[in-house]
Amino acid sequence: MRTDLITREGFNALKEELDFLWRTERPEVTQKVAWAASLGDRSENADYQYNKKRLREIDRRVRFLRKRLEVLRVVDYSPQQDGKVFFGAWVEVENEAGDLLRFRIVGPDEIYGRKDYISIDAPMARALLKKEVDDEVMVSTPHGPKPFVVVSIHYPQGE
């Protein structure tokens, strides 16, 4: 299951990626393909083959982003969320050993390339929803259920 929620920052980042791919990178690669094709034999032309492959990758990503942006629902911060864990919150939790984990609960489209973001679909995020500071939660892990205590909750306003 993939939740169709996203933060405002994540939505804007996906739109910027789509814009960059469509307006900047795709025209450059298309120009390279046309130039390489004009050189003649395409079967042995590495420039042509590489750039044609890259053009297919760009087109695939553009199609994906256009479809995904249509169905995503942007969730903005609301003052009513203060004090409890909801979508978009920065949460700090502590395990039995006293190790602190700090992460932000975001949509599944935003977690790539970020070690401090977790998906709303993750077991940790699901267990934390609607919890308050000092609440204990049991989280399903590959090694069995583990207890965590909510240490702090913070919502980025205007980030």
N, C-alpha and C positions, 0 to 999 in steps of 0.2 A: 504494500500500500504506500502510495506517495501522496503526502498532503500538499494541497495547492495553495499554501500560505507562503508569504514572503514579506520581509521587512522592506520599508521604503528604500533603504540604502541598497539592498540586494536587487530590488526591481530596477533601480537606476543603473546599477552596474551591468545587469543583463542588457538593458537598452543601449548602454554605451558600447558594449561588446558587439551587439548586432549592428549598430551604426558604424563602428570601426570596420567590421568585416565587410559590410555592404558598400560603404562609401570610400574606403581607403584600400584595404588589402585586396579585395576582389578585383577592382579595376587594374591594380598593379600586376597581379598574377595573370589576368586576362591578356594584358599587354605583352607579358613575357611569353605566354603560350602562342600568341599571334606571331611574335618575332621568331620564336623557335620553329614554328611551323613553316615560316617563309624560307628557312635554311635548306629545306628539302626533305630527305629521307627521315621520316618520323620514327621509324622502328629502331633506329640506332641513335636517336637524338636524346641524350639524357636530360637536357634542359626541358625539352618538350614533355617527356614522360613525367618528370618530377613535378613540373608546374601544372600539368593536366591533373595529376593525382591531388595536388594541393588545392586546385580549383574545386574538385569533387568534395574534398573535406570541408572547404569553406561553405559550399552550397548546402551540404548536409547539416552543418551547424546553424546556418541561417534559417533553414526550414524548421529545425528543432526550436530555435529561439523564438521564431514568429508564432509557432503553435503554442509554445509554453507561455509566452507573455500574454496570450489571449485568455488563458484559463487561470493564471495566477491571481490570487486575491491579496492585495497589499494590506497589511495589518500595521496601523500606526499606534503609537503610544497613547494610552488614556490614563488620566490621573486615578481612575478607579482601580487600576492594577496595582498601585503602590501597596507594598506589604505582603504581596503574594506572588508566587511564581506563575507567570504566563508567557505567552509567545513574545520573544524579543528581549527577555530579561537576561541580565548578566547575573549569574548565580555562582556562589562560592559554597562548596560543600566539603565536609571533612569525613574521612573514613575512620575505621577503628584504630588504625595505626597512627592517626593524627596527621596524615597527609592531606593537604588542601588541594582541591581541584577548582579551577575557575574557568567558566565557559559561558557562552551566550547561546540561548535556545533560538534557533532560526529555522527557516524552511530548508528542505533537502537540496535546493538549487544553490544555496549559499555556502555550504560547508567545504567545498573543494578549495584546497590551497590554504585553508585556515585550520590550525590545530586547536584554536580556542573557541571554535563554534561546534555545536552539535545539532543534529536534526531533531525537529519536534517529534519525529517518528522513532527516535532512539529510546530504548528502555529507560535510560536515566532521565530523559526529558519527560517521558510519560509518567514516571513515578513522582517527579517533582511538581507536576502541574497542581496549582491551587495550594501548595504548601507555603508555610510561613517560616520566618527565622526561628531556629531552635527546634523545628519539627524533624523527626527522624523518619527516614524512608527506607524501605527495602527494595533494592534494585536487583533485577535478574541479570546475572553475569554468566559468562561461559563456565565459571567455576562455582556456580550456585548463587543463591541470594546473598547479597552483602548489604549491611546497614550503612547509611550515610546520614549526616546531620547537616541541615541547612544553616550556614554561617551568615551569609549576607545575600541580599537581593537588591539589584540596582537596575534602573531603566535609563537608557541613554535618551535624553531629550534633546532633539535638534542636532544630533551627531550626523 
